[in-house]
């Protein structure tokens, strides 16, 4: 550790001044009368690297921060930590030349900041390991931290004469042993991983042993039958299980045969369903076509009705010269009407060809022909619709008939076998459970009657 971790200086900052202590030589001896601050100086070094230092009241009251220039591994950095304020739980890593902050680490595990221990261990190229908490098979673990490792570098004056690296602290014994082995290459990460795995397996073994004892005690207290009685019961259970399995196999075979008989009926039903679906689509298409034809017939009939009304109005009203309005009976002689306009509606007078009886008759003949043709097409399409509806009714009837046959056959042949299979399966499962319980009882009986 002395090769990889070296303090070059310590700078102590108070409200009034700033003092730097240099450790440039190969070895530095700090001497002086009692109470002059020797221990406080060393405690501040421990404080800067994240240790739980015992700071004197004078230090806590007057020192604002401590800054240590450190060579750690291959890195040359300055570590700075405040004293007794809101940031005393953090350590800043500074550039040794400019004292600019490179990063900030948490002394204790913090969700927002990375831990200082991980940074220092990584700088030392020392493995970050987790070890079993004890040797009694507990599955709990402990992390080896830089503070644990620093115990090999710094011992407080009150402990120098009475312990070696905390060997009197029972809680530190496991960590101290693991650290010693790691420092002197007496172990490695793979061995420690195996140790953790061994602890987990021992804990699991202890739980299983306790579970076994509980089951054995329960069975011993609830069942007083002898081994011969248990063996006779096992033989009976195995015989019943064999018969139950045979009955279950027979039922399944019968069900497979019934299913094969149903295959033809199911195939016919699928074909009938497809035909019914096609017929329904044909009915929809025919209905849409008939509705379109009916709309055409209605339009032609409307045109004929309009022509008849127009012709009647012309024939009946043309000879009259209106002098009063036929609606309100007001006189029209004083009304200013443009030439070639109707004195009643004020629209243009119709052209001669518009009121030509021959032209009107020709138009009526054309509309009559269109009406006859549209009605003929409508009748034909109505016949197609009726045929499609009949075919749809036939396919629906066939589908319902086949479904009734299949339901009846399933109800009479398949469903009872399904129920029987379910009962036989439940019976076989119960017999197997009884057999497993017998094996547990037999194991307990062998230990009661060796």
C-alpha positions as CSV (number, residue, x, y, z in Angstrom):
1,X,0.0,0.0,0.0
2,X,2.8,2.4,0.7
3,X,3.9,2.1,-2.9
4,X,0.5,2.9,-4.3
5,X,-0.9,5.5,-1.8
6,X,1.2,8.4,-0.8
7,X,0.2,11.8,0.8
8,X,2.3,14.7,-0.6
9,X,0.7,17.5,1.4
10,X,-2.3,18.6,3.5
11,X,-3.8,22.1,3.3
12,X,-6.0,23.2,6.2
13,X,-8.3,26.1,5.6
14,X,-9.9,28.2,8.4
15,X,-11.9,31.4,8.5
16,X,-8.7,33.4,9.1
17,X,-5.9,31.6,7.3
18,X,-4.8,28.6,5.2
19,X,-1.8,26.4,6.2
20,X,-0.1,23.7,4.1
21,X,1.9,20.8,5.6
22,X,4.4,19.1,3.2
23,X,5.4,15.4,3.3
24,X,8.1,15.5,0.5
25,X,10.6,13.2,2.1
26,X,10.6,9.4,2.0
27,X,9.4,9.4,5.6
28,X,7.8,12.2,7.7
29,X,7.9,12.2,11.5
30,X,5.4,14.4,13.3
31,X,6.5,15.3,16.8
32,X,5.5,17.7,19.5
33,X,4.0,18.1,22.9
34,X,0.6,16.7,23.8
35,X,-2.3,18.8,22.5
36,X,-0.4,20.5,19.7
37,X,-2.5,18.9,16.9
38,X,-0.5,15.8,15.8
39,X,-3.5,13.5,16.0
40,X,-5.8,16.2,14.4
41,X,-3.4,16.4,11.5
42,X,-3.6,12.6,10.9
43,X,-7.4,12.6,11.5
44,X,-7.8,15.3,8.8
45,X,-5.9,13.0,6.3
46,X,-8.3,10.2,7.2
47,X,-11.2,12.6,6.9
48,X,-10.2,13.7,3.4
49,X,-10.1,10.1,2.0
50,X,-13.6,9.4,3.4
51,X,-12.9,7.8,6.7
52,X,-14.8,8.2,9.9
53,X,-12.3,10.5,11.6
54,X,-12.6,11.5,15.3
55,X,-12.2,15.3,14.9
56,X,-11.5,17.4,18.0
57,X,-13.9,20.3,18.9
58,X,-11.2,22.8,17.9
59,X,-11.1,21.3,14.4
60,X,-14.9,21.2,14.1
61,X,-15.3,24.7,15.3
62,X,-12.5,26.4,13.3
63,X,-11.5,24.3,10.2
64,X,-13.6,24.9,7.1
65,X,-12.0,22.3,4.8
66,X,-9.0,20.1,4.3
67,X,-7.2,19.5,1.0
68,X,-4.8,16.6,0.5
69,X,-2.4,16.2,-2.5
70,X,-2.3,12.4,-3.1
71,X,-0.5,10.0,-5.4
72,X,-2.9,7.0,-5.6
73,X,-2.0,4.3,-8.0
74,X,-1.0,6.0,-11.3
75,X,-3.1,9.1,-10.5
76,X,-1.9,12.4,-9.0
77,X,-4.9,14.3,-7.6
78,X,-6.1,16.6,-4.9
79,X,-8.9,15.5,-2.6
80,X,-10.9,18.1,-0.8
81,X,-13.6,17.7,1.9
82,X,-15.3,20.3,4.0
83,X,-15.8,20.0,7.8
84,X,-19.1,20.1,9.6
85,X,-21.3,21.6,6.9
86,X,-23.9,20.4,4.4
87,X,-21.2,19.2,1.9
88,X,-19.1,17.3,4.4
89,X,-20.6,14.0,3.1
90,X,-18.9,14.7,-0.3
91,X,-15.3,14.7,-1.5
92,X,-14.2,16.7,-4.5
93,X,-11.4,15.5,-6.8
94,X,-9.4,18.5,-8.0
95,X,-6.7,18.9,-10.7
96,X,-3.4,19.3,-8.9
97,X,-2.2,22.1,-11.2
98,X,-5.3,24.3,-11.4
99,X,-7.4,23.0,-8.5
100,X,-10.4,22.8,-10.8
101,X,-13.0,20.3,-9.8
102,X,-12.9,17.1,-11.9
103,X,-15.6,15.2,-10.1
104,X,-17.5,14.8,-6.9
105,X,-18.1,11.6,-5.0
106,X,-20.2,10.6,-2.0
107,X,-18.6,9.3,1.2
108,X,-21.6,7.1,1.8
109,X,-23.7,5.3,-0.9
110,X,-25.8,8.0,-2.6
111,X,-28.2,7.6,-5.5
112,X,-27.1,10.8,-7.1
113,X,-23.3,10.6,-6.7
114,X,-20.9,7.7,-7.3
115,X,-19.2,6.4,-4.1
116,X,-15.8,7.6,-3.3
117,X,-14.7,4.1,-2.2
118,X,-15.2,2.7,-5.7
119,X,-13.1,5.5,-7.2
120,X,-10.2,5.0,-4.8
121,X,-10.2,1.2,-5.1
122,X,-10.3,1.5,-8.9
123,X,-7.3,4.0,-8.8
124,X,-5.4,1.5,-6.6
125,X,-6.3,-1.3,-9.0
126,X,-7.7,-3.2,-6.0
127,X,-10.7,-5.5,-6.6
128,X,-14.1,-4.4,-5.4
129,X,-15.3,-7.6,-3.7
130,X,-18.3,-8.8,-1.7
131,X,-17.7,-11.5,0.9
132,X,-20.0,-13.7,3.0
133,X,-21.0,-12.1,6.3
134,X,-20.0,-15.1,8.4
135,X,-18.9,-18.8,8.2
136,X,-22.1,-20.3,9.5
137,X,-23.9,-20.5,6.2
138,X,-25.7,-17.2,6.3
139,X,-26.6,-15.9,2.9
140,X,-25.9,-12.2,3.8
141,X,-22.8,-10.5,2.4
142,X,-20.6,-7.4,3.0
143,X,-18.8,-5.1,0.6
144,X,-15.1,-4.5,1.0
145,X,-14.5,-0.7,0.9
146,X,-11.6,1.6,0.8
147,X,-12.2,2.5,4.5
148,X,-11.7,-1.2,5.4
149,X,-8.4,-1.2,3.4
150,X,-7.3,2.1,5.0
151,X,-7.3,0.3,8.3
152,X,-4.0,-1.3,7.3
153,X,-2.5,2.1,6.7
154,X,-3.7,4.2,9.6
155,X,-4.3,3.2,13.2
156,X,-5.5,5.6,15.9
157,X,-3.1,6.3,18.8
158,X,-5.5,4.8,21.3
159,X,-5.5,1.5,19.5
160,X,-1.8,1.1,18.6
161,X,-0.9,-0.7,21.8
162,X,-3.9,-2.9,22.1
163,X,-4.8,-4.3,18.6
164,X,-3.5,-5.1,15.2
165,X,-5.7,-3.8,12.3
166,X,-8.9,-4.1,14.4
167,X,-8.4,-7.8,15.4
168,X,-10.4,-7.1,18.6
169,X,-13.5,-6.0,16.6
170,X,-15.6,-9.1,15.9
171,X,-17.6,-7.3,13.1
172,X,-14.3,-6.6,11.2
173,X,-12.8,-10.1,11.5
174,X,-14.2,-11.4,8.2
175,X,-13.3,-8.3,6.3
176,X,-9.8,-8.1,7.8
177,X,-9.1,-11.7,6.8
178,X,-10.4,-11.2,3.2
179,X,-8.4,-8.0,2.8
180,X,-5.2,-9.6,4.0
181,X,-5.6,-12.5,1.6
182,X,-6.3,-10.1,-1.3
183,X,-3.3,-7.8,-0.5
184,X,-0.9,-10.7,-0.5
185,X,-2.5,-12.6,-3.4
186,X,-3.6,-15.5,-1.1
187,X,-7.0,-15.4,-2.8
188,X,-8.7,-13.9,-5.8
189,X,-12.2,-12.9,-7.1
190,X,-13.1,-16.4,-8.3
191,X,-12.3,-17.9,-4.9
192,X,-14.4,-15.2,-3.1
193,X,-17.3,-15.8,-5.6
194,X,-17.1,-19.5,-4.7
195,X,-17.2,-18.6,-1.0
196,X,-20.3,-16.5,-1.5
197,X,-21.9,-19.4,-3.5
198,X,-20.9,-21.8,-0.7
199,X,-22.6,-19.6,1.9
200,X,-25.8,-19.5,-0.2
201,X,-25.8,-23.2,-0.7
202,X,-25.3,-23.8,3.1
203,X,-28.2,-21.5,3.8
204,X,-30.4,-23.3,1.3
205,X,-29.3,-26.7,2.8
206,X,-30.2,-25.5,6.3
207,X,-33.6,-24.4,5.1
208,X,-34.2,-27.8,3.4
209,X,-33.1,-29.7,6.4
210,X,-35.5,-27.7,8.6
211,X,-38.3,-28.3,6.1
212,X,-37.5,-32.1,6.1
213,X,-37.5,-32.2,9.9
214,X,-40.9,-30.5,10.0
215,X,-42.4,-32.8,7.5
216,X,-40.9,-35.9,9.2
217,X,-42.2,-34.8,12.6
218,X,-45.7,-34.0,11.1
219,X,-46.0,-37.4,9.4
220,X,-44.7,-39.2,12.4
221,X,-47.2,-37.5,14.6
222,X,-50.2,-38.1,12.3
223,X,-49.6,-41.7,11.0
224,X,-48.8,-44.6,13.3
225,X,-49.0,-47.4,10.7
226,X,-46.2,-49.9,10.4
227,X,-44.0,-50.3,7.4
228,X,-45.8,-53.5,6.4
229,X,-49.1,-51.8,6.5
230,X,-47.8,-48.9,4.4
231,X,-46.4,-51.3,1.8
232,X,-49.7,-53.2,1.6
233,X,-51.5,-49.9,1.0
234,X,-48.9,-48.9,-1.7
235,X,-49.6,-52.2,-3.5
236,X,-53.3,-51.6,-3.4
237,X,-52.8,-48.0,-4.6
238,X,-50.6,-49.1,-7.5
239,X,-53.2,-51.7,-8.6
240,X,-56.0,-49.2,-8.5
241,X,-53.9,-46.7,-10.4
242,X,-53.2,-49.3,-13.1
243,X,-56.9,-50.1,-13.5
244,X,-57.7,-46.3,-13.6
245,X,-55.0,-45.8,-16.3
246,X,-56.4,-48.7,-18.4
247,X,-60.0,-47.3,-18.1
248,X,-58.7,-43.9,-19.1
249,X,-56.9,-45.3,-22.2
250,X,-60.0,-47.2,-23.2
251,X,-62.2,-44.1,-23.0
252,X,-59.8,-42.1,-25.0
253,X,-59.7,-44.8,-27.7
254,X,-63.5,-44.8,-27.9
255,X,-63.5,-41.0,-28.1
256,X,-61.1,-41.1,-31.0
257,X,-63.3,-43.6,-32.9
258,X,-66.4,-41.4,-32.2
259,X,-64.5,-38.4,-33.5
260,X,-63.6,-40.3,-36.7
261,X,-67.3,-41.0,-37.2
262,X,-68.1,-37.3,-36.8
263,X,-65.5,-36.3,-39.4
264,X,-67.8,-36.9,-42.4
265,X,-70.7,-35.0,-40.7
266,X,-68.4,-32.1,-39.8
267,X,-67.1,-32.0,-43.4
268,X,-70.7,-31.8,-44.8
269,X,-71.6,-29.2,-42.2
270,X,-68.6,-27.0,-43.3
271,X,-69.7,-27.3,-46.9
272,X,-73.2,-26.4,-46.0
273,X,-72.1,-23.4,-44.0
274,X,-70.0,-22.2,-47.0
275,X,-73.0,-22.6,-49.4
276,X,-75.2,-20.7,-47.0
277,X,-72.7,-17.9,-46.8
278,X,-72.5,-17.8,-50.6
279,X,-76.3,-17.9,-51.0
280,X,-76.6,-15.0,-48.5
281,X,-74.2,-12.9,-50.5
282,X,-76.1,-13.7,-53.7
283,X,-79.3,-12.6,-52.0
284,X,-77.7,-9.3,-51.0
285,X,-76.4,-8.7,-54.5
286,X,-79.8,-9.5,-56.1
287,X,-81.6,-7.2,-53.6
288,X,-79.3,-4.3,-54.5
289,X,-79.9,-4.9,-58.2
290,X,-83.7,-5.1,-57.8
291,X,-83.7,-1.9,-55.8
292,X,-81.7,-0.2,-58.6
293,X,-84.2,-1.4,-61.2
294,X,-87.2,-0.3,-59.1
295,X,-85.6,3.2,-58.9
296,X,-85.3,3.4,-62.7
297,X,-89.0,2.3,-63.1
298,X,-90.1,4.9,-60.6
299,X,-88.1,7.6,-62.4
300,X,-89.6,6.8,-65.8
301,X,-93.1,6.8,-64.2
302,X,-92.4,10.1,-62.7
303,X,-91.4,11.5,-66.1
304,X,-94.6,10.2,-67.7
305,X,-96.7,11.7,-64.9
306,X,-95.0,15.1,-65.3
307,X,-95.6,15.0,-69.1
308,X,-99.2,14.2,-68.6
309,X,-99.7,17.1,-66.2
310,X,-98.0,19.5,-68.6
311,X,-100.0,18.3,-71.5
312,X,-103.3,18.6,-69.6
313,X,-102.4,22.1,-68.5
314,X,-101.5,23.2,-72.0
315,X,-104.7,21.8,-73.5
316,X,-107.0,23.1,-70.9
317,X,-105.6,26.5,-70.2
318,X,-104.1,27.7,-73.5
319,X,-107.4,29.0,-75.0
320,X,-107.9,31.2,-72.0
321,X,-106.7,34.8,-71.8
322,X,-106.3,35.5,-68.0
323,X,-107.4,38.9,-66.9
324,X,-107.3,38.1,-63.2
325,X,-105.0,35.9,-61.2
326,X,-106.5,32.4,-60.7
327,X,-105.2,32.3,-57.2
328,X,-105.8,35.8,-55.6
329,X,-108.3,37.1,-58.2
330,X,-106.5,40.4,-58.7
331,X,-106.7,42.0,-62.1
332,X,-103.7,41.5,-64.4
333,X,-104.5,44.1,-67.1
334,X,-102.6,46.8,-65.2
335,X,-99.6,44.5,-64.7
336,X,-96.4,45.4,-66.6
337,X,-95.2,42.2,-68.3
338,X,-92.4,41.9,-70.8
339,X,-93.2,40.7,-74.2
340,X,-93.3,36.9,-74.7
341,X,-93.8,36.4,-71.0
342,X,-96.7,34.9,-69.1
343,X,-98.9,37.4,-67.4
344,X,-99.5,35.1,-64.5
345,X,-96.1,33.5,-63.7
346,X,-93.9,36.0,-65.5
347,X,-91.9,33.3,-67.3
348,X,-91.0,33.1,-70.9
349,X,-93.8,31.8,-73.1
350,X,-93.1,28.2,-74.4
351,X,-91.8,27.7,-77.9
352,X,-94.0,26.2,-80.4
353,X,-92.2,23.0,-80.5
354,X,-92.6,22.7,-76.7
355,X,-96.4,22.6,-77.1
356,X,-96.4,20.6,-80.3
357,X,-98.8,17.7,-79.8
358,X,-96.8,15.5,-82.1
359,X,-93.6,16.1,-80.1
360,X,-95.4,15.4,-76.9
361,X,-96.8,12.2,-78.3
362,X,-93.3,11.1,-79.4
363,X,-91.9,11.8,-76.0
364,X,-94.7,9.8,-74.4
365,X,-94.0,6.8,-76.7
366,X,-90.3,6.9,-75.8
367,X,-91.1,7.0,-72.1
368,X,-93.6,4.2,-72.4
369,X,-91.0,2.0,-74.2
370,X,-88.4,2.8,-71.5
371,X,-91.0,2.0,-68.8
372,X,-91.9,-1.4,-70.4
373,X,-88.2,-2.2,-70.8
374,X,-87.4,-1.2,-67.2
375,X,-90.3,-3.2,-65.8
376,X,-89.3,-6.3,-67.8
377,X,-85.7,-6.1,-66.4
378,X,-87.1,-5.5,-62.9
379,X,-89.3,-8.6,-63.3
380,X,-86.3,-10.7,-64.4
381,X,-84.1,-9.4,-61.6
382,X,-87.0,-10.1,-59.1
383,X,-87.0,-13.7,-60.3
384,X,-83.3,-13.9,-59.7
385,X,-83.8,-12.5,-56.2
386,X,-86.6,-15.0,-55.5
387,X,-84.4,-17.9,-56.7
388,X,-81.5,-16.7,-54.5
389,X,-83.8,-16.4,-51.5
390,X,-85.1,-19.9,-52.0
391,X,-81.6,-21.2,-52.3
392,X,-80.5,-19.4,-49.2
393,X,-83.5,-20.8,-47.3
394,X,-82.5,-24.3,-48.5
395,X,-78.9,-24.0,-47.5
396,X,-79.9,-22.5,-44.1
397,X,-82.2,-25.4,-43.5
398,X,-79.5,-27.9,-44.5
399,X,-77.0,-26.2,-42.1
400,X,-79.4,-26.2,-39.2
401,X,-80.3,-29.8,-39.9
402,X,-76.6,-30.9,-40.0
403,X,-75.9,-29.0,-36.8
404,X,-78.7,-30.7,-35.0
405,X,-77.5,-34.1,-36.1
406,X,-73.9,-33.3,-35.0
407,X,-75.1,-31.9,-31.6
408,X,-77.3,-35.0,-31.0
409,X,-74.4,-37.3,-31.9
410,X,-72.0,-35.3,-29.7
411,X,-74.4,-35.3,-26.8
412,X,-75.1,-39.0,-27.0
413,X,-71.6,-40.3,-27.9
414,X,-68.9,-37.8,-27.1
415,X,-70.1,-35.8,-24.1
416,X,-70.5,-38.8,-21.9
417,X,-67.0,-40.0,-22.7
418,X,-65.6,-36.6,-22.0
419,X,-67.2,-36.7,-18.5
420,X,-65.9,-40.2,-18.0
421,X,-62.4,-39.2,-19.1
422,X,-62.5,-36.2,-16.6
423,X,-63.6,-38.5,-13.8
424,X,-61.0,-41.1,-14.7
425,X,-58.2,-38.5,-14.9
426,X,-59.2,-37.0,-11.5
427,X,-59.2,-40.5,-10.0
428,X,-55.7,-41.3,-11.5
429,X,-54.3,-38.0,-10.2
430,X,-55.7,-38.6,-6.7
431,X,-54.1,-42.1,-6.7
432,X,-50.8,-40.7,-7.8
433,X,-50.9,-38.1,-5.0
434,X,-51.7,-40.8,-2.5
435,X,-48.7,-42.7,-3.8
436,X,-46.4,-39.7,-3.3
437,X,-47.8,-39.3,0.2
438,X,-47.1,-42.9,0.9
439,X,-43.5,-42.5,-0.3
440,X,-43.0,-39.7,2.2
441,X,-44.6,-41.7,5.0
442,X,-42.5,-44.7,4.1
443,X,-39.3,-42.6,4.3
444,X,-40.4,-41.3,7.7
445,X,-41.3,-44.9,8.8
446,X,-37.9,-46.3,7.8
447,X,-36.3,-43.7,10.1
448,X,-38.8,-44.5,13.0
449,X,-38.3,-48.3,12.5
450,X,-34.7,-48.9,11.4
